[in-house]
């Protein structure tokens, strides 16, 4: 007896054949396009062939309605966006796709269709959509933040810094917020919190004092940056306000002004050098003397496969001298390590210790330091993990 085959069997087979009939020509067309891409050498041609279908020929990004997905596309003509990240980060995203840096999977990986030279050429073209590249320092100059030495790159960050001495007799916390204004300017507010053992006047017993320390308001101006010399230079000024409690020996009780110069220098295949030099100028020298200071941080950043977690070991050398008779130079060494905590690499942790080179008599003389940094321009704290 002949068995009858149900129509239910033909229905999915028919749908599958129809789907394959529609898909195979598209796959053949895509393969043909990718074969054509292999012949492209100019960044503009690579971008127009592989990227413009979503990002637009002008780099401003196509609308959500035209691309068919809800993720907004970036505007490459916005210098505030285009200049932020170094070209190497963009290369890894283009090669491996958005998720490699904690971004949306709608950004595909082009590493199999385009070679390294083509991808880098396309990224150079994208960077040129910013019409004021001479004004905006490139993200390559956003070097790892040292524990003490100031940076030259203007940035948008929240930082919580913490320090304690080895004898556990003083604990310092500091909340720092930094806001970039345009291409070259930055404002900063630093609010310290201190808990420490103190000996008050008229007593030989120690007790604990705590409170807000002397707050600081800062302004930074980038005055020079060059991709040719890989150098960035900025001038900054901080005004330190006497908000700390003198009774608990938490504040100095006077206004101080701290002008300084900050320089960042990238040394190809070696690492980076950051230098800060300036003065702390007292408004009442009979109470607090003027002080000169100079600081330098040398380090090197590396990551697994060029796209993994970034590790940045650094060593700082700190020098300071009060401008009064008989004062000597105080030198400190600060070994430290910064590491990115998430895939987007905009949340970072740094650990280190400040060690005096002379008069190291007790554990109190060593200061253990750390900070947690959130570069909030790149997204929320919980994003990109």
Beta strands, then each sheet from edge to edge (+ up, - down):
strand 1: 157-165
strand 2: 170-181
strand 3: 185-199
strand 4: 206-212
strand 5: 215-226
strand 6: 231-241
strand 7: 256-267
strand 8: 271-282
strand 9: 291-303
strand 10: 310-322
strand 11: 330-340
strand 12: 347-356
strand 13: 367-374
sheet 1: 4+ 3- 2+ 1- 13+ 12- 11+ 10- 9+ 8- 7+ 6- 5+
end
